[in-house]
Structure formats: structure tokens, C-alpha cells
Amino acid sequence: MAAEKKRIGRQTPTKSFVLPYKKSLSDEAVALYSQTGRTAMEWQSLLLKDIMAVNDDGCWTHMTVGYSIPRRNGKTKDVYMREIWGLHKGEQILHTAHENSTSHASFESLVDLLNAMGYEEKKDYIKNSALGNERITMIETKGVIKYRTRTKVGGLGLGFDLLVVDEAQEYTDTHRSALEYTISSSQNPQAIMLGTPPTQSSKGTVFVQYRAACLSGSAEDSMWAEWSIEQIAEDRTKTDLWYETNPSLGQTLPERNVRRELSQEEIDFNIQRLGVWLTYSQSSAITEPE
């Protein structure tokens, strides 16, 4: 009797907006990633294929990319694959996050991946580990990646080919004003925003607006992907909902870990684990006195 196939999360987005394309460079990025001894999950490869789609001129089909996935699914792995590819192509990359700890963790993760690929510090790449000023420079290709937290002036006067906006649910119009133009002088620019749906206290506005523009079909040169349910779940204990919204469930994310999270507040669980997008933000809708 054949063994029962292990259940895993949904590998394709529940909602997406992707422009037509014939070619993608994602196979190159996945091949580089495999040199670390790690294997990209199916959903990560499929998402990266859309992210790295190119037109007949070899330019990115999607100059702006946005995607939202519940926590602990490995959403940054696609960014790491894209960044490793970019470093090998000599790209200038700016990786931003809302918190210093997140930015530094991404820096350390990329260093670990380069080391796993067999690259050696000072021989193949140079790094600066100073908190708030992290940087990796590839010696042969001259590819560079810098890590920063977002501020009102962060990025002004700098030029990059790829802008990464991690924790995009906290990405404000002020941040965008400081960062958006950093890739304007690139011959083939791309911006990638990734995160989770905003919580009731999130300050970000850009992620919400961008999602709305993509899903309405009004965004140009852009793509969007999300794993979510439409509204607050009446019964959040239903495992079918978990598998619908968490692509890594049953792979790197154990079901028992999600079950433990049921003790969390209902709305927070729906946002963080089931990917619900609220139609309001408690932090900006009204003040406490009002």
C-alpha cells in the first residue's frame, strides 16, 4: 500500500496580479542558491519566477514587486536568492527594514549563505558588520549590498539597482520619498516590498496602497502576490485555513507550532497567521480620545 502523501501548504498565491511574460532568470538564481546545500520550496521557486521575469530587452517585466505571506514561512528566502544573483551580476543593492534587528539578521543570513557556497571573507567578499552600516562587497564582480533601517532621509544621495523593502507593512510615504529615487538612475531598476498584512497598530501606508492598485489592475510594470483569507475566520482552529494561507506549512513550519499560536488574540492570529487584510488601521483611523 502506497504511503499517504504528506500534506503541505498551498504553493500558489490566493490572490495575485502578474503581467504576461515569456522568460525569467529565476533558474539562475535558484541554481546559485542550491550551491548553499539548501533547496528552494516549490512556492519560493514559483514566486521567484514571477519576480525575475524579463521582457524582450532583458529588462525586468515587474519593476516593482510586492508580496505578503504570513509569518515564519520563509518569505525573505526569495529576496536572498534575488540578492545573491544580483551580487554575482555586479548589482548595487539596498536592503532596508523597519527594525535594526531585522536588517542585521538579513545581513548575517546572506553572509551565512555566501559562506555555505564556499566563498571566503577577504578572498571572495568583504563585509562590514557594524550595526546600522552593514555592507557586503563582492571582490570579483564589484556587486555591493548595503543594509539600512528606514528613516526620513535614509538613502538620499545614493544610487542602486535593487531596492528591498522588508517589513513593508511599516513602509510610510515619508520613507518612500527618501528611497524611491535611489534606483531611478539604474538602467534596469527593481524594487521589492515584502511583509505581512498591517496590524491594527501599523503605521505604513505604501504597502496597502500598492496592493490595492495591483489588485484593481491599475498598477503598471508591477506584480503582487499574497496568501490570505478574505475576512476574519469564524473558526480559526480549522486546519484547512492554515494550509490555504501558509505555503511552508508541513515543510519548514510544523502544524503543531501553528496550533500553539491559537492562544494569541483572535484578530492578531487572523492577520499574522491567516493573512487577513483589515479595511482599517486602528492607529490612524481615530485617536483614543475620539
Summary of the structure (lengths in Angstrom):
residues: 290
radius of gyration: 19.1
end to end distance: 64.8
largest distance: 65.4
contacts: 924
relative contact order: 0.18
helix: 34%
strand: 18%
